Amino acid sequence: MNEKNIVGELAADFVKDGMVVGLGTGSTVYFTLMKLGALVEAGLSIQGIPTSVQTAELAKKLQIPLASMDEVKKIDIAIDGADEFDSNLNLIKGGGGALVREKIVAKAAEKFIVVADPSKMVKTLGAFPLPVEVVPFGAVQTENYIRELQGKTKLRQTNGMPFQTDNGNFIIDCSFPSIIKPQELESILNNIPGVVDNGLFVGMADMVITIDPGHKPVLLEREKQ
Ligand SMILES: O=C[C@H](O)[C@H](O)[C@H](O)COP(=O)(O)O
């Protein structure tokens, strides 16, 4: 089993019968979904809230019952991947472009568990370009404002066209040299007109499931404030 497979499957152990489960997006949480699909087939009863069209499609194939955010009173647990995590369990997410829905679901969840192989662990966030979702209207101007914050920016493209999120927006990938104050940067970016949200998830993760070099599970828990 590869590292993503191991950590992805481990997270499924936290899902109990009757729970409403936020279903993240990406190649690590894919393995959580596969495991949940098998558990549902064996009789586990859950409702999933998908964070992307891609995840909704996979969950449907696996026959995991789905609901929308607005149909549920609360989310018991959300499980998702990350592009980077630091020792405070702050994250960069959005490599797959799903950050807005992911943040909405993570915020609404009583427990937010991140599944991440050890390559995602960093001392300081920022080696991975920070994804910022912007509305298409005025995107060039919005990108200029972001650049003024001393970050290098790049409009994400697929096949020569701007990449479009499930919300119909664009992603600007921003390289900041190192993000010493993630909370501050998160709110500065979100104050720029045209920015929908950014991939900094600060103080949101309750647990990161990763593994050590010997492939032993490591469960990192956030200290209660
Ligand atoms: O938009 C995508 C998400 O934030 C993913 O959870 C993140 O990019 C990690 O993905 P992966 O597990 O494929 O590295």
The ligand as a MOL file (V3000), in Angstrom:
LIG
                    3D

  0  0  0     0  0            999 V3000
M  V30 BEGIN CTAB
M  V30 COUNTS 14 13 0 0 0
M  V30 BEGIN ATOM
M  V30 1 O -8.4190 21.3500 -4.1670 0
M  V30 2 C -7.9250 20.2960 -3.7690 0
M  V30 3 C -7.7380 19.9410 -2.3750 0
M  V30 4 O -7.4970 21.0050 -1.5140 0
M  V30 5 C -6.8850 18.7310 -2.0870 0
M  V30 6 O -7.3340 18.2340 -0.8840 0
M  V30 7 C -5.4060 19.0270 -1.9880 0
M  V30 8 O -4.9810 19.6170 -3.1960 0
M  V30 9 C -4.6000 17.7510 -1.7230 0
M  V30 10 O -4.7520 16.8680 -2.7610 0
M  V30 11 P -3.9500 15.5080 -2.8650 0
M  V30 12 O -4.4290 14.6260 -1.7640 0
M  V30 13 O -4.3120 14.9970 -4.2470 0
M  V30 14 O -2.4980 15.8500 -2.7690 0
M  V30 END ATOM
M  V30 BEGIN BOND
M  V30 1 2 1 2
M  V30 2 1 2 3
M  V30 3 1 3 4
M  V30 4 1 3 5
M  V30 5 1 5 6
M  V30 6 1 5 7
M  V30 7 1 7 8
M  V30 8 1 7 9
M  V30 9 1 9 10
M  V30 10 1 10 11
M  V30 11 2 11 12
M  V30 12 1 11 13
M  V30 13 1 11 14
M  V30 END BOND
M  V30 END CTAB
M  END
